Amino acid sequence: MAMLFAGCAVGPDYQRPALDLPQAYADAPPAAGQRYTQQDIQRDWWTLFQSPVLNALIEQAWTANPGIEAATAVLRAAQENVYAQQGYFYPSVQAGYSPSRTKLAGNQGGNSPGVQGNGSVISTTQNTPASEGGSAPFNAPVIYNFHTAQLTVGYTADVLGANRRLVESAQAQQQVQRFQLEAAYITLASNIVAAAFQDALLRRQIALVQETIKANQDALALTQRQLKASYISRLEFAGQQGALAQARQLLPPLQKQLEQNRDLLRVLAGIRSDGTLPAFELDTFRLPQELPLTLPSQLVEQRPDVRAAEEQLRSASADVGIARAARLPQFSITGTAGGAASQFGQMFWNSGKFFELTASVTQSLFDGGTLKHREAAANETLRGAVASYRSTVAGAFQNVADVLHAIDSDTAALRSAEEASVAAQEALALTERQHAKGYQDRLALIAAEQNVRQASMALAQAHASQLGDSAALFQALGGGWWHRNEQ
């Protein structure tokens, strides 16, 4: 019956707000050895870094992470709410059966046989003994049974489309939860990728610092021998002691960061705190040679946060119709049919049957402005949802532009780090030749080796940043969630 009024739903029909989208994200070149292509983003984009260990960890996290489980449950609950609201399109049917057994005092006067059509079912005794407080003739209390069964059918006609707007709002909220779940998947994968890169970087930094400590220990031993031989001053020896102390000072913070980062990886992957977690090395990751860069017009369709904001807007639009419909007449019809008798088998005799059919129209005449102000509040909520949607879209484009500029910055940083590393290696090679010929002492060689390690530290940082920002671009462009259910 509700479909008869399908074309009459109060309130605004949803329309996506007009957006002034840019023609391009940013005029930034890609990192060295990479190029941008207008290609679709695959579901498992992290496999492009060619780390089977990372791939396995993410797949495990998708089934073990409690955040994913919670988001999935919220989505299912939202879907059930849609089904529940759709149920109001149909009539409600209720059945009732009420048996009773009643004892009436004889003094109430309703004890004659046949009262209420009970006939001989009623138990009664005349000539109550005086010992019971009466005198003949006097009637005793009456006991009788009564059965009532009925079927009630009720239907609220969705004449003005209030329930359709309620369903529309519930469906939009279900879509909000769907896109939030997709965002949770993407965020989880991105966080694991970032933590894996950080794990590899910290391990590389710790190894270089440990090499530096060992080199400074060797240098200190050498300067100590030189001090005893009076080849150097006490000041020079103290300077080498300070260099060793400074190198040792770098190690504990890095070890702390590594352990905390591994704790984070365990939580993300759903692994117990005492569970086994793989170790990552920078050399095991491969930088993708091609980076996706979809059209700006596609970004609003691909970003789950933008899609969720749009569904919130759709829900707010439907809520305006709901609030407006509450101020208009409500139509309903109720029918009841059944039977009543003192014996179960007599309920549906002609003498026991009954029915009732009721139609009603209700209209609020005065409520102190409650419904009016609720509609006004719904309209303001809609305006706020429009602004939030536009803000989310703007933030999405800013996110992509920031990542592109970060990749551009990575190019310069990596180039500088590579040049510094090459220069340090050349200086070390020259110092080694001079040391072999006796032109440079052992301390000069140790200093050259230290410069190589410092350059390697900067190069590792630049490489990790390049990996991380490349991964961030996949997330910023939507993460390929639209392919997740295809596999």
C-alpha positions as CSV (number, residue, x, y, z in Angstrom):
1,M,0.0,0.0,0.0
2,A,2.9,2.4,0.7
3,M,4.0,2.1,-2.9
4,L,0.8,3.8,-3.9
5,F,2.2,7.0,-2.5
6,A,5.7,6.4,-3.7
7,G,5.8,9.7,-5.5
8,C,4.8,11.8,-2.4
9,A,7.5,12.1,0.1
10,V,7.8,15.4,2.0
11,G,11.2,17.1,2.4
12,P,14.0,17.7,0.0
13,D,15.3,15.0,-2.4
14,Y,19.0,14.6,-2.0
15,Q,21.3,16.3,-4.5
16,R,25.1,16.3,-4.2
17,P,26.3,19.9,-3.6
18,A,28.2,21.6,-6.5
19,L,31.9,21.4,-6.0
20,D,34.6,23.5,-7.5
21,L,37.2,20.8,-8.1
22,P,40.7,21.6,-9.2
23,Q,42.0,20.5,-12.6
24,A,45.2,19.0,-11.0
25,Y,46.5,18.1,-7.6
26,A,49.9,19.8,-7.7
27,D,52.6,20.6,-10.1
28,A,55.2,18.3,-8.5
29,P,57.6,15.8,-10.2
30,P,57.8,12.3,-8.8
31,A,60.7,10.9,-7.0
32,A,63.8,9.7,-8.9
33,G,63.2,6.5,-10.7
34,Q,59.4,6.8,-10.4
35,R,56.7,8.2,-12.6
36,Y,53.0,9.0,-12.2
37,T,50.4,7.2,-14.3
38,Q,46.6,7.5,-14.5
39,Q,45.9,4.0,-13.4
40,D,43.5,2.3,-11.1
41,I,44.7,1.4,-7.5
42,Q,44.8,-2.3,-6.8
43,R,43.3,-3.7,-3.6
44,D,46.6,-5.0,-2.3
45,W,48.8,-2.0,-3.3
46,W,51.3,-2.8,-0.5
47,T,52.4,-5.8,-2.5
48,L,54.1,-3.4,-4.9
49,F,56.9,-3.0,-2.2
50,Q,57.7,-6.7,-2.8
51,S,57.9,-7.8,0.8
52,P,56.2,-11.2,1.3
53,V,56.6,-10.8,5.1
54,L,54.8,-7.5,5.0
55,N,52.0,-9.0,2.8
56,A,51.4,-11.8,5.2
57,L,51.3,-9.5,8.2
58,I,48.7,-7.3,6.7
59,E,46.5,-10.3,5.7
60,Q,46.8,-11.6,9.2
61,A,45.8,-8.2,10.6
62,W,42.7,-8.0,8.6
63,T,41.3,-11.1,10.3
64,A,42.8,-10.5,13.8
65,N,42.6,-6.8,14.4
66,P,39.8,-6.0,17.0
67,G,39.2,-2.6,15.4
68,I,38.2,-4.3,12.1
69,E,35.9,-6.6,14.0
70,A,34.3,-3.7,15.9
71,A,33.7,-1.7,12.7
72,T,32.2,-4.8,11.0
73,A,29.8,-5.3,13.9
74,V,28.7,-1.7,13.7
75,L,28.1,-2.1,10.0
76,R,25.9,-5.2,10.6
77,A,24.0,-3.3,13.2
78,A,23.3,-0.5,10.8
79,Q,22.1,-2.9,8.2
80,E,19.7,-4.5,10.8
81,N,18.4,-1.0,11.5
82,V,17.6,-0.6,7.9
83,Y,15.7,-3.9,7.8
84,A,13.8,-2.9,11.0
85,Q,12.7,0.4,9.5
86,Q,11.6,-1.2,6.3
87,G,9.3,-3.4,8.3
88,Y,7.0,-0.4,8.9
89,F,6.0,-0.6,5.2
90,Y,4.0,-3.7,6.1
91,P,1.0,-4.3,8.4
92,S,1.6,-5.5,11.9
93,V,-0.3,-8.6,12.9
94,Q,-0.7,-9.7,16.5
95,A,-2.5,-12.6,18.1
96,G,-3.7,-12.8,21.6
97,Y,-5.3,-15.5,23.8
98,S,-6.4,-14.8,27.4
99,P,-7.9,-17.6,29.5
100,S,-9.2,-16.7,33.0
101,R,-10.9,-18.3,36.0
102,T,-13.0,-16.0,38.2
103,K,-14.7,-16.3,41.6
104,L,-17.5,-13.8,42.3
105,A,-18.9,-13.4,45.8
106,G,-22.5,-14.4,46.1
107,N,-23.2,-11.1,47.9
108,Q,-22.4,-9.3,44.6
109,G,-25.6,-10.7,43.1
110,G,-24.1,-11.9,39.8
111,N,-24.4,-15.6,40.6
112,S,-27.4,-16.7,38.7
113,P,-26.9,-19.7,36.3
114,G,-26.6,-18.5,32.8
115,V,-25.0,-15.2,33.5
116,Q,-22.8,-14.0,30.6
117,G,-24.0,-17.1,28.7
118,N,-22.0,-19.5,30.9
119,G,-25.0,-21.7,31.5
120,S,-24.3,-24.7,33.7
121,V,-20.6,-24.0,33.7
122,I,-21.1,-21.7,36.6
123,S,-20.9,-23.5,39.9
124,T,-23.5,-22.4,42.5
125,T,-25.1,-23.8,45.6
126,Q,-28.3,-22.6,47.2
127,N,-29.3,-22.8,50.9
128,T,-26.0,-21.8,52.4
129,P,-25.7,-23.2,55.9
130,A,-26.1,-20.8,58.8
131,S,-22.6,-21.9,60.0
132,E,-21.2,-20.0,57.0
133,G,-23.0,-16.8,58.0
134,G,-26.1,-17.2,55.8
135,S,-29.7,-18.3,56.1
136,A,-31.7,-20.3,53.7
137,P,-32.3,-19.6,50.9
138,F,-28.9,-17.9,50.2
139,N,-26.6,-18.3,47.3
140,A,-22.9,-19.3,47.5
141,P,-20.0,-17.6,45.6
142,V,-19.8,-18.2,41.8
143,I,-16.8,-19.6,40.0
144,Y,-16.6,-19.5,36.2
145,N,-14.0,-19.7,33.3
146,F,-13.7,-17.3,30.4
147,H,-11.6,-17.5,27.2
148,T,-10.8,-14.7,24.8
149,A,-8.9,-15.0,21.5
150,Q,-8.3,-12.2,19.0
151,L,-6.3,-11.2,16.0
152,T,-5.3,-7.6,15.5
153,V,-4.0,-6.1,12.3
154,G,-2.6,-2.6,12.2
155,Y,-1.3,-0.5,9.4
156,T,0.1,3.0,9.3
157,A,-0.1,4.4,5.7
158,D,3.0,6.2,4.6
159,V,0.9,8.7,2.8
160,L,3.4,11.6,3.1
161,G,6.6,9.5,2.8
162,A,7.7,9.8,6.4
163,N,8.8,6.2,6.7
164,R,10.5,6.4,3.3
165,R,12.6,9.2,4.6
166,L,13.3,7.2,7.8
167,V,14.5,4.3,5.6
168,E,16.5,6.7,3.4
169,S,18.2,8.1,6.6
170,A,18.9,4.6,7.9
171,Q,20.3,3.4,4.6
172,A,22.6,6.5,4.5
173,Q,23.8,5.7,8.0
174,Q,24.5,2.1,6.9
175,Q,26.6,3.5,4.1
176,V,28.4,5.7,6.5
177,Q,29.4,2.6,8.5
178,R,30.3,0.8,5.3
179,F,32.7,3.5,4.3
180,Q,34.1,3.8,7.8
181,L,34.8,0.1,7.7
182,E,36.6,0.5,4.3
183,A,38.6,3.4,5.8
184,A,39.5,1.2,8.8
185,Y,40.9,-1.5,6.4
186,I,42.9,1.1,4.5
187,T,44.2,2.8,7.6
188,L,45.2,-0.5,9.2
189,A,47.1,-1.5,6.1
190,S,48.8,1.9,5.8
191,N,49.7,2.0,9.5
192,I,51.3,-1.5,9.3
193,V,53.2,-0.5,6.2
194,A,54.5,2.7,7.9
195,A,55.4,0.8,11.0
196,A,57.3,-1.8,9.0
197,F,59.3,0.9,7.3
198,Q,60.0,2.5,10.7
199,D,61.1,-0.9,12.0
200,A,63.5,-1.3,9.2
201,L,64.8,2.3,9.5
202,L,65.4,2.0,13.3
203,R,67.2,-1.3,12.8
204,R,69.5,0.3,10.3
205,Q,70.1,3.3,12.5
206,I,70.8,1.1,15.5
207,A,73.3,-0.9,13.5
208,L,75.1,2.3,12.3
209,V,75.2,3.7,15.9
210,Q,76.6,0.5,17.2
211,E,79.3,0.6,14.5
212,T,80.0,4.2,15.5
213,I,80.3,3.2,19.2
214,K,82.8,0.5,18.2
215,A,84.8,2.9,16.1
216,N,84.9,5.4,18.9
217,Q,86.0,2.7,21.4
218,D,88.9,1.8,19.1
219,A,89.7,5.5,18.7
220,L,89.7,6.0,22.4
221,A,92.0,3.1,22.9
222,L,94.4,4.5,20.4
223,T,94.3,8.0,21.9
224,Q,94.9,6.5,25.3
225,R,98.1,4.9,24.1
226,Q,99.1,8.1,22.4
227,L,98.5,10.0,25.6
228,K,100.7,7.6,27.6
229,A,103.4,8.2,24.9
230,S,102.8,11.9,25.2
231,Y,101.9,12.2,21.5
232,I,98.7,14.0,22.3
233,S,97.4,16.3,25.0
234,R,94.9,15.5,27.8
235,L,92.5,17.8,26.0
236,E,92.6,15.7,22.8
237,F,92.0,12.5,24.8
238,A,89.0,14.1,26.6
239,G,87.6,15.1,23.3
240,Q,87.6,11.5,22.2
241,Q,86.0,10.4,25.4
242,G,83.2,12.9,24.7
243,A,82.8,11.6,21.2
244,L,82.3,8.0,22.6
245,A,79.8,9.2,25.2
246,Q,77.8,11.1,22.6
247,A,77.7,8.0,20.4
248,R,76.5,5.9,23.3
249,Q,73.9,8.5,24.1
250,L,72.2,7.9,20.7
251,L,71.6,4.2,21.2
252,P,69.0,4.0,24.1
253,P,66.4,6.3,22.4
254,L,66.6,4.3,19.2
255,Q,66.2,1.0,21.0
256,K,63.3,2.5,22.9
257,Q,61.6,3.6,19.6
258,L,62.2,0.2,18.1
259,E,60.5,-1.7,20.9
260,Q,57.6,0.8,21.0
261,N,57.2,0.5,17.3
262,R,57.2,-3.3,17.5
263,D,54.5,-3.1,20.3
264,L,52.5,-1.0,17.9
265,L,52.9,-3.6,15.1
266,R,51.7,-6.4,17.4
267,V,48.6,-4.4,18.3
268,L,47.9,-3.6,14.7
269,A,48.4,-7.2,13.5
270,G,46.4,-8.7,16.4
271,I,49.4,-10.5,17.9
272,R,49.8,-11.0,21.6
273,S,52.4,-9.0,23.4
274,D,54.6,-12.1,23.8
275,G,53.9,-13.3,20.2
276,T,56.4,-13.6,17.4
277,L,56.8,-10.6,15.1
278,P,59.0,-10.6,12.0
279,A,61.8,-8.1,11.6
280,F,62.1,-5.8,8.6
281,E,65.2,-4.6,6.7
282,L,65.3,-1.6,4.4
283,D,67.0,-3.6,1.7
284,T,64.1,-6.0,1.4
285,F,61.7,-3.3,0.2
286,R,61.4,-2.2,-3.4
287,L,60.2,1.2,-4.4
288,P,57.3,1.1,-6.9
289,Q,58.4,2.4,-10.2
290,E,54.9,3.7,-11.1
291,L,52.7,5.7,-8.8
292,P,49.0,6.1,-9.4
293,L,47.6,9.6,-9.9
294,T,43.9,9.4,-10.7
295,L,41.9,12.4,-12.0
296,P,40.8,15.0,-9.4
297,S,37.1,14.3,-10.4
298,Q,37.6,10.7,-9.3
299,L,38.9,11.5,-5.8
300,V,35.4,12.3,-4.4
301,E,34.3,8.8,-5.5
302,Q,37.4,7.0,-4.2
303,R,38.1,8.5,-0.8
304,P,36.1,6.6,1.9
305,D,36.1,9.6,4.2
306,V,34.5,11.8,1.4
307,R,32.0,9.1,0.6
308,A,31.1,8.8,4.3
309,A,30.7,12.6,4.6
310,E,28.3,12.5,1.6
311,E,26.2,9.8,3.2
312,Q,26.0,11.8,6.4
313,L,24.7,14.6,4.2
314,R,22.2,12.3,2.6
315,S,21.0,11.3,6.0
316,A,20.7,14.9,7.1
317,S,18.6,15.6,4.0
318,A,16.3,12.8,4.8
319,D,16.0,13.9,8.4
320,V,14.5,17.2,7.2
321,G,11.7,15.3,5.5
322,I,11.2,13.3,8.7
323,A,10.9,16.4,10.8
324,R,8.5,18.0,8.3
325,A,6.3,14.9,8.1
326,A,5.9,14.9,11.8
327,R,4.0,18.2,11.5
328,L,1.5,16.8,9.0
329,P,-1.5,14.4,9.5
330,Q,-0.8,10.7,10.3
331,F,-3.1,8.0,8.9
332,S,-3.6,4.6,10.4
333,I,-6.1,1.7,10.3
334,T,-6.6,-1.1,12.9
335,G,-8.8,-4.2,12.6
336,T,-9.5,-6.7,15.4
337,A,-11.5,-10.0,15.2
338,G,-11.9,-12.8,17.7
339,G,-14.1,-14.8,20.0
340,A,-15.0,-15.0,23.7
341,A,-16.8,-17.7,25.6
342,S,-16.7,-19.7,28.9
343,Q,-15.5,-22.8,27.0
344,F,-12.6,-22.9,24.6
345,G,-14.6,-24.7,21.9
346,Q,-17.4,-22.1,22.0
347,M,-15.2,-19.0,21.3
348,F,-16.0,-19.0,17.6
349,W,-19.7,-19.8,17.7
350,N,-21.7,-17.0,16.3
351,S,-22.6,-15.9,19.8
352,G,-19.0,-15.5,20.7
353,K,-17.5,-13.7,17.7
354,F,-16.6,-10.1,17.7
355,F,-14.7,-7.6,15.5
356,E,-13.7,-4.0,15.4
357,L,-12.4,-1.8,12.5
358,T,-10.9,1.6,13.3
359,A,-9.5,4.3,11.0
360,S,-7.7,7.3,12.5
361,V,-6.2,10.6,11.3
362,T,-4.2,12.5,13.9
363,Q,-2.9,16.1,13.5
364,S,-0.9,18.1,16.0
365,L,-2.7,21.4,16.7
366,F,-0.5,22.8,19.4
367,D,2.7,21.5,20.9
368,G,4.4,24.7,22.0
369,G,6.4,24.9,18.8
370,T,8.3,21.7,19.4
371,L,7.8,20.2,16.0
372,K,8.4,23.5,14.2
373,H,11.8,23.9,16.0
374,R,12.7,20.3,15.4
375,E,12.3,21.0,11.7
376,A,14.3,24.1,11.9
377,A,17.0,22.2,13.7
378,A,17.0,19.5,11.0
379,N,17.5,22.3,8.4
380,E,20.4,23.7,10.3
381,T,21.9,20.2,10.6
382,L,21.6,19.8,6.8
383,R,23.4,23.1,6.3
384,G,26.2,22.0,8.6
385,A,26.4,18.6,6.8
386,V,26.9,20.5,3.5
387,A,29.7,22.5,5.0
388,S,31.3,19.4,6.5
389,Y,31.1,17.6,3.2
390,R,32.8,20.4,1.4
391,S,35.4,20.6,4.1
392,T,36.1,16.9,3.8
393,V,36.6,17.2,0.1
394,A,38.9,20.2,0.5
395,G,40.9,18.2,3.1
396,A,41.1,15.2,0.7
397,F,42.7,17.4,-2.0
398,Q,45.0,19.0,0.6
399,N,46.1,15.5,1.7
400,V,46.9,14.4,-1.8
401,A,48.8,17.7,-2.5
402,D,50.8,17.4,0.7
403,V,51.8,13.8,-0.2
404,L,52.8,14.9,-3.7
405,H,54.9,17.7,-2.3
406,A,56.5,15.3,0.2
407,I,57.4,13.0,-2.6
408,D,59.0,15.9,-4.4
409,S,60.9,16.8,-1.2
410,D,62.0,13.2,-0.9
411,T,63.6,13.5,-4.4
412,A,65.8,16.4,-3.3
413,A,66.6,14.8,0.0
414,L,67.5,11.4,-1.5
415,R,69.6,13.1,-4.2
416,S,71.5,15.1,-1.6
417,A,72.0,12.0,0.7
418,E,73.3,10.0,-2.2
419,E,75.7,12.7,-3.2
420,A,76.9,13.0,0.4
421,S,77.3,9.2,0.7
422,V,79.3,9.1,-2.5
423,A,81.5,11.9,-1.3
424,A,82.1,10.3,2.1
425,Q,83.0,7.0,0.4
426,E,85.5,8.7,-1.9
427,A,87.0,10.6,1.1
428,L,87.3,7.3,2.9
429,A,89.0,5.6,0.0
430,L,91.5,8.5,-0.3
431,T,92.2,8.4,3.4
432,E,92.7,4.7,3.4
433,R,95.3,5.1,0.6
434,Q,97.0,7.9,2.4
435,H,97.0,5.9,5.7
436,A,98.5,2.9,3.9
437,K,101.4,5.2,2.7
438,G,101.8,6.8,6.1
439,Y,100.4,10.2,5.2
440,Q,97.4,9.9,7.5
441,D,97.2,8.5,11.0
442,R,94.7,6.0,12.4
443,L,92.5,8.8,13.9
444,A,92.0,10.4,10.5
445,L,90.9,7.0,9.1
446,I,88.5,6.5,11.9
447,A,87.0,10.0,11.3
448,A,86.6,9.2,7.6
449,E,84.8,6.0,8.5
450,Q,82.6,7.9,10.9
451,N,81.6,10.3,8.1
452,V,80.6,7.3,5.9
453,R,78.4,6.0,8.7
454,Q,76.7,9.4,9.2
455,A,76.1,9.7,5.5
456,S,74.6,6.2,5.5
457,M,72.3,7.2,8.4
458,A,71.0,10.2,6.3
459,L,70.7,8.0,3.2
460,A,68.7,5.4,5.2
461,Q,66.4,8.2,6.5
462,A,65.8,9.5,3.0
463,H,65.1,6.0,1.6
464,A,62.6,5.3,4.4
465,S,60.9,8.7,3.8
466,Q,60.6,7.9,0.1
467,L,59.0,4.5,0.8
468,G,56.7,6.0,3.4
469,D,55.4,8.8,1.2
470,S,54.9,6.5,-1.7
471,A,52.7,4.3,0.5
472,A,50.9,7.4,1.8
473,L,50.0,8.3,-1.8
474,F,48.1,5.1,-2.2
475,Q,46.1,5.8,1.0
476,A,45.5,9.5,0.0
477,L,44.0,8.4,-3.3
478,G,41.5,6.0,-1.7
479,G,43.5,2.8,-1.2
480,G,41.6,0.7,-3.7
481,W,38.8,-0.3,-1.3
482,W,36.4,-0.7,-4.3
483,H,38.3,-3.9,-5.2
484,R,38.4,-5.5,-1.7
485,N,35.3,-7.7,-2.2
486,E,36.5,-8.9,-5.6
487,Q,39.1,-11.2,-4.0
